Amino acid sequence: MSFNAYARQFVLSLIVLSTLAWTAKAQTVVIDPGHGGTERVNGSSPNNAKGPKGTLEKDLTLDVALKTAEVLREQGIEVIMTRDKDVNLGLADRALVAKNAKADAFLSIHFNGWKTPDVQGTETFRHENASDDSNSEQLAKRVLAAVLKVTGYKNRGVKTARFGVLNPQHHDDKTAACLLEISFMTDPKDEARLADEKYRQQLAEAIAGAVAEHVKK
């Protein structure tokens, strides 16, 4: 083979490889910061938990979600946010974002609250109609394990619920969907801890790591 023929074949090989890399579908993740806005919209309240000093759950969910999205994008994962500002969407509409994108994973980020400040812990949820060996269950386990390493709080486990945002009927069949309750911000110590941006970044990195591990498995 002549040098020119060899060079031509080498260039063609590079073009084919570049085309394959370009056309390969990247993993897609939808991150849903819980709540938002000022009015209730189709089952979604504008805010739920509130810290003793007035910190609002909707503000924290957005901050941690944006940080999580940034970390995921740095890993080459396509990220779609259900909201990136202080607005509210209905529960089904949040899930529809993931369905339209045929997302590999959907994660709704929340903080918990209770009437007394002594309750604390980290937990995740999947929809009750998702099976124990489903992708949603596996995602919920991964996220829970990763976040617990940062919070150090009581493991409240993977739970099931009929949350509209997780309803399998509102998602693509392949989408793993779970909801994360990071901690109880009604605990004064937790509210103070959440005021630290470095801590919120650690939470985001843990969440992103678990989600990335799941979609790249």
N, C-alpha and C positions, 0 to 999 in steps of 0.2 A: 504494500500500500504506500502510495506516494505521500509526501509530507502534507500536500494540499488536501488530499482526500482524508487523511487522518485528522487534520485540523477541522475540516468540514464536519466530519462525524462527531468530533468532540463538541463542537458548537451546537450541533443538533441535539446531542445528549443533554447539554446544559439547558437548552430551551425546553425540552421535554420535562426535565426535573423541575424547572422553574414553574412550568404550567401546572404540574401536579401539585406542587406546594401551594400555588395560588388558589387552585380549585378545591383543595381539601377543606372540608368544613371545620371551622374552629368550634370548640365547645362554647355553648351559649348559656349564660347564667342570668337569671332575673333576680335582682335584689329589691326587696320591698320594705322600705322604712315604714313601720307601723304608724297609723293615724295621720294627722296633718290637718291644716286649715282651721276653720273656725266653726264649721257646721257639720252635723252628721250627714253622711252620704251613703245610702243603700247598705246599711248595716255597719259601716265604719265610723266610729266616733272620732271627733277631732283630737281628743286626748283622753288617756285613761289614767295612768299613774302620775303622781306629782310628789316631788320630794318635800320634806319639811320646810325647806327654805325657798320653795317655789319652782324648783327645776321641773320642766315639763318633759314627759316621756317623748312626745313627738319631736322635740328638738334633739334629744339624744339619739333616737333611732335614725334620724336623718344624718347626723354627724358620723355615727359609726358605720352606717350603710355607705356613705360616700367614701370613707376611708377604706372600707372593704372592697368596694368597686375598683379603687385605684390600685390596690395590691393585686387583685385578680387580673386587671388589664396588663400589669407589668409582667404577668406570667403568660401572656398571649391569649387569654380567655376573653371572649366577647361578653360584655356586661351591659344589660339593659336595666335601668332604674324605673320603678313604677312611678316614683316622684323624685325630683331633685331640688325641690323647694317646698315651702310651707303651704301645700295644698292637700286636699283630701280626695280619695277615690273610693268608690264602692268596692266591696269585697270581691264580687264577681269580676269587676273591671280590672282589679289588680291581677287576678289569676289569668284573665284574658290576655294580658300583656305577654305572659309566658306561653300561653297556648298559641297565639299568633306567631310567636318567634320559634315555636317548636323547641323550647328551651330544654337543655339537659337537666337543669336544676332550677328550683324556685325556693328562695329563702326569705321568709318574712321576719324582720328583726323587731323585737319588743323588749320592754322592761316591765317588770311586775310591780304590783303594789298591794298593800294590805292595810287593814284598819289599825293594826298595832305595828310598832317599829321593830319588833323582835323576830319577825319571820324573815328568813333569808335562804337563798338557794338558787341553783341554775337548773333549767329544764328545757326540753324540746318537745314538740308535738308533731304528730302525723295525723292525717284524717282517719277516723275510725273505720272507714271503708277500704283503707289501704292495708294489705296483709302484713303479717309479722316479718315476712322475708322479702318485702317489696323494696324497691329503690328508695322510696320515701323513708322507710324504716332505717335503712342503711345510712342515708344522709343524716337523719336525725341523730343517730348514734355517733357518727363521726363529728358532727358539729358540737354535740354535747361534750364529748370527751376532750376536744380541743379547747373549748371555752372554759371548762372546769379547771384546766391547768393554769389559766390566767386568773380567774376569780378566786379559786381556792375555797369556794363555798360548798355547801351541802349538795350532793348529787340528788336531785329530785326526779331524775330518770326521764326516759322517753315515754310520753303519755299520748293517749288518743283523745280526740275531741271532734266535734262536728263543725269546726271552723269553716266558714264559707270560703275563705281565701285558700283553703287547702282541698276543697271539694274536688275529687277526681273528675267529676263531670265538667268542671270548669278548666281542666288541664288536658294537655296532650297526653296520650297513653304512656309515652316514654319519660315524661317529666317527673323527676323526684321532687317532692314538695314537702317542706317542713317549716315549722315556726319555732323561733328561738326566743325564750324569755331569759335574758342574760342574768338579771338579779332583781331583787326587790329594792327599788330606789326610795321606798318609804322608810328604809333604814337610814338614819342620819349619817352613819359612817360610810355607807355605800354612796349616798348622795355626794359626800365630800370627796370620796375616791373617784367618782365619775367626773368631777370637775377638773381632774388632771388629764390633759390632752395626751400625755404619754401613755397613760393607762388605757384610754380609749383606742389609741393606736395599737396597743398590744392586743386588745380585744379584736380589732379589725383584722390583724394579721393572723390570729388564731382561727377566726371564722373563715377567712380567705383560704388558709392552708387546708382546712378540712373540706371546703367546697371543691377546691382544685384537685385534691386527692380523689374525691368522689367522681368528678366528671372525667378525670384522666385515667381512671382505673381500667 
